[in-house]
Amino acid sequence: MLGNTVLIPIMAVAIKFLAEADFTTIQMLGWRSWLVILVLLPFLFFKKFRQELLAADLKAHMVHATFSICSMACFYFALRSLPIVTVTSINFTTPTIAMILTSVLYKDKVSEQGWLALFLGFSGAMIILKPDVSGINFDALVVLIGSFLAACTNLAIRRMPARSSNFAVIFYLTLSGIIFFGLPSIADFRQPMGDQWIWVLLLGVVALGVHSLIILAYRFASSMLIGALDYLRIVWALSFGYFIFNETLNLADIFGIIMICASGLLSVNSSRKAVIKPTAM
């Protein structure tokens, strides 16, 4: 997870450079999917990996992949115009959303700390979204939708059957990306030119790294540790945005980010207490 706190903002930098070069969201996601599948296909020469794909729970992978690729599309789309730190901070509403979803779907009780997290996260998001009589900034709203889908993705990973290996998770996710983004991108093919290749290749390499690390983190580490480490991402997002794209924040944005970060940490802590709370005999 610590590796992802750096890789995800690096991916955001690549997306913004490609967006400045007029690459569309579909084109970027298409290149990303084709590059990753090219790396994964040679593994199919080994019987072990073929067996893992055949043994996997296809229904569980379909659910996970649907949420994941839709969430990705939201963040890629929003990064065209929004600062990296803004997209990152709104994305930190994901733990609170996941807590509420767990409560609704699995009847887990939300503690007082959990409700406080919900209030702080919602308030912080509204400060950043800045709704007025004309409505909410569309791209910012897309990030919020992406955060909801990311929460669904995290729940899907947690409920992934044990027989679905990490390779199977990444392969079927990438295959879904080929279907939804790779094939449509052929109709609107855009070949990178010059240094654009650097950002396209970086997008594919970092994407594979992010997916691998996030799956390992959520399948084998505690939610508390994952959630706490993830907030270091805001440091890299702020640094890359400021030094590379000259992105700055006003006082209201900073206050909203602090509220969202506090909300996420409270949500993670609340979820941890719910897990370790002893049951009555």
N, C-alpha and C positions, 0 to 999 in steps of 0.2 A: 504494500500500500504506500510505503514511503517512496518507492520508485515511481508510482503513479502520480504522486503529488508534483513531480517534475515533468513526467511524460505528457500528461494531459494538457498543461499550459503550452508545452512545446508544440503539440498537435494544433492547439488553437492559433499559435503563431503561423504555422504552415497554412491553415485554413484562411486566415486573414490576408496573407500574401497572395494566395491563389484567387481569393475573392477580388482583390485589387486588380488582378490580371483578367477579371471578368469570367472566371470559371463559375459555372452554376453549381448549386448544391448537388444536383444529380450527377454532374460530371465529376465532382470531387469524390463523392461516395462511390461512383462507378469505378474510378481509377483505384481507389482504396480497396474495393472488393476484389478486383481482378489481380492486383498485386499480392494480396494476402493469399488468395486461392492458389496462385502459382507457387507460393512457398509451401503450402500444405499438401498439394497433390503428390509430390514425390514420396511422402510418407505412406501413401496407399500401396506402394510396392512391397511394404512389409505386412505380413499376415496379421500381426498383432493389432495394427491400427485399423485394418479392414474389419477385424472381428469386433473391435470397440464400436465402430459405426453400426454394425449389424445388431449388436446387443443393446444399443442405446434406446431410450424411451422416446420415440419420435414425437409423440403428443407433447411431452414436456419440453422438448427442444423447439417445437413449433410455437408454443406459448412464449418461451423465453426469447426466441429470435424476433418474434413480432413486436414485443415490447421494446427490445433493444434497438432494432433498426429504426423504429419510429422515433425513439428518444434521440438517437444519433442525428437523424434528419433535422430535428428541432434545433439542436445545438449548432449544427453546421450552418443552418439557415440564419440563425440569430447572430452568429459571429461575423456575418458580412457587415453589419452596421453597429453592433453594440461593443463597448469595451470588453476586453477579456475578463477583467475583474468583476464587471457587472453580471456577465453570464455565469461566471463561477460562483458569485455570491448567491444569486437566485437559485442556482443548482443545489446549494446547501440547505434548501427547504426539503430535500429528498428524505432525510432521516425522519423528520416530523411527519411527512406524508406517509411514509412507510409505517410509522407507529399507528397512525389513524386507520390505515388500511388493515393492519393486523387486528386492530380492535373490532373493525366492522366485519371482516371475513372470518376471523378465528375466535371472536368473542373475548379477546384479551382485555382486561380492565385497564383503562387509562388512569394513571395516578394524577394527583394534583400537580406534580412536577411536569407531567406530560401535557396537561391542559395549559400550564404556564408556557411551555415550549411552543405549543400551537399558537397561543396569543402573540408571543414574541416574533415567531416566524412569519405569521400573517401580517403583523404590523410592519416588520422590517421590509417584507416584500412590497407592501403598499407604498412605503416611503420611496423605494427604488423605482417602482413602476410608475409612480406619480400620476394616478388617475385624476382626470379633471372633467369638465363638461363635455370635452370632445372624446372622452374615453381613455383607454389604456394604450400605451405604446404597443403596437402589434408585435414587434419583434420580441419585446420583453415578455409579453403574454405567451408567445411561442416557447420561450425558455421555461416558463412556469409549467406549461403543458409537458415539456420535455422532462422536467423534474418529477412530475407525477408518473410519467412512463418509466423513468429511471427507478423510482420506488417499486413499481410493479416488476421491473426486471430483477431487482435485488431479491424480492420475495420469490420470484421464479427460480433464481439460482439456489436459494436456500432450500427449496422444496424439490430440487432436481434429484431423481433417484440415484442411488449409489452406483448402479450399473452404467450410468452415463459418465464416461471419463471426461477429463478436461479437454483432451483432443477432440472428442465428439462434440462437446459444447462449442468449441471454437470453429470446428469444421462446418457444422450445421448453421451456425450464425453467419459465417462467411458465405455459405451456399445461398442462404436467404438474401444476403446482400447482393449477390450476383443476380438473383431473380428480380429483386425490386429496384436495384440501382444499376448493376452492371449491364444488363441487357438493354434497358431504356437509354443508357448513356451511349450505346452504339449508334442509335438513331440521331443523336446530337453529339457526335464524336468531336472531341477537342484534343489535339495533340499538343503536349507541352513544348515550349520553345526555350532554348537557352537555359538560364538558371531556374526556369519554372520546373524543370525536371528534378532539381534538388528538393523542392517543396513537395512535389508529387510523390517521389520515392520516400521522403521523410514521413509523409502521411501514411504510407503503407507500412513502413517499418515500425513506426510508433504505434499505429493501430494494433498490430499484432502483439506488440509488447504490452499495451494497455489491457487488451482482452485477456492475455495469459495471466497477468499479474492480478487483475481484479477477480478472476475466477478462483485463483489460488487463495487470495485473501478471504473472499466470502465463504469459501468451502472449508477452509482449515484454520482460520484465525477467529478470535472473539470479536463480536460486534463492537464492544467498547474500544478495543485497540484500533480496529479499522476506522471507526468513526473519529476517534481523537486524532489519529495521524492524518486523516484526509484534510483536516483544516489547515495544514501547512501549505496546501495548494493555493490558498489565498495570497500567500507571500510571493510565490512565483508568478501568479497571475498578475498581481499588482506590479511586480518588478518588470516583467516582460512587456506589459502594456505601457508602462511609463517610459522605459528606456528605448524600446523599439518603435512604438507607435505614438509616443508622446500623449498617452491617455491619462487624463487627470480626473479626480473626483471632487465633488463639492462636499460641504459639511454634512448635508442631509444624506447623501449616498453613503458616506463613511458611517454615520449613525445607523442607517438601515442595515449595512453589512455586519456591524457589531451585533445588532439584534438578531439577525439570522444565524450568525455563528453561535451565539449564546443559545438560541433555540435548538440548533442541531445537537450541540453538546448535551443539553438537558434531555433531549429525546433519546440519545444514545445511552446516557446514564440511566434514564427511566426504564429503557428496554432491558438493560443489564440487570437492574434490580428485580424486574419481573421474572427474568430467567432464573436467577439464583435464589429467589424467595422460596423457603422451604414449604412444602405442602403439609397440611394437617393430617395426622394419622388417625 
